[in-house]
Amino acid sequence: MVNNRYSYETKLEAIRLLNEGVPGRKICTRLGLKSDGLIYTWRKYLRNGDYQRLRQQP
């Protein structure tokens, strides 16, 4: 199993789209993400002010 790495900008774009009401699956297709669960995790980090976790690579 391969771990995908996404840039900080990609993560922020995914969160922005999610906040605008775009469904998670469509965001995955548009940005080439592995799972929509990632976006919800990233949004949680952003809401908690945990920017360091958004910047780190898996």
N, C-alpha and C positions, 0 to 999 in steps of 0.2 A: 504494500500500500504506500502510495506516494503522498507526502505532505505538500500541499500547495502553499505558496507564499504570495501574499497580496500586499501591494504597496499601501502606505498610509492614505494616499489620495484615493485609491480604489475603495478602501474601507469607508472613508468619509462620503464618497459619492453614493455608495450603497445605502448608507444611513440616511442621506439626504433624500434619495428616491423613496425609501421606506416611509419616511416622515411625510412625504408628499402624497402617500396613499397608493404607490405602485406596489402590487403584490410581490412578495418575496421570490416566488418562482420566476416571475418575469425579470426581476433584477438579476437573478442568477444567470438566466439566459443572456441578458444584455451585457453583463460584465464578465461572464465566464467563470462564475463562482461555483464551487463544488456543492454547497448546501445553503439553503436559506436560513438554517439555524445559526450559521455564522453571523449573519447580519443582525439578528436579534441579540446575540452575545456582544457584538461590537457596539450596538446602540446602548446596551446596559452599561458597558464600560464608559461610553461618552457621557451618559446621564450621571454616572457616579464620579465624573471628573478624573477617571483613571486613564489619562492620555498615554501614560507609559506603556500600558498593556496594549493599546491600539498601535503603538509604534513598533512594538517588538514583533519579530518574525517567529512563526511557530517552529 
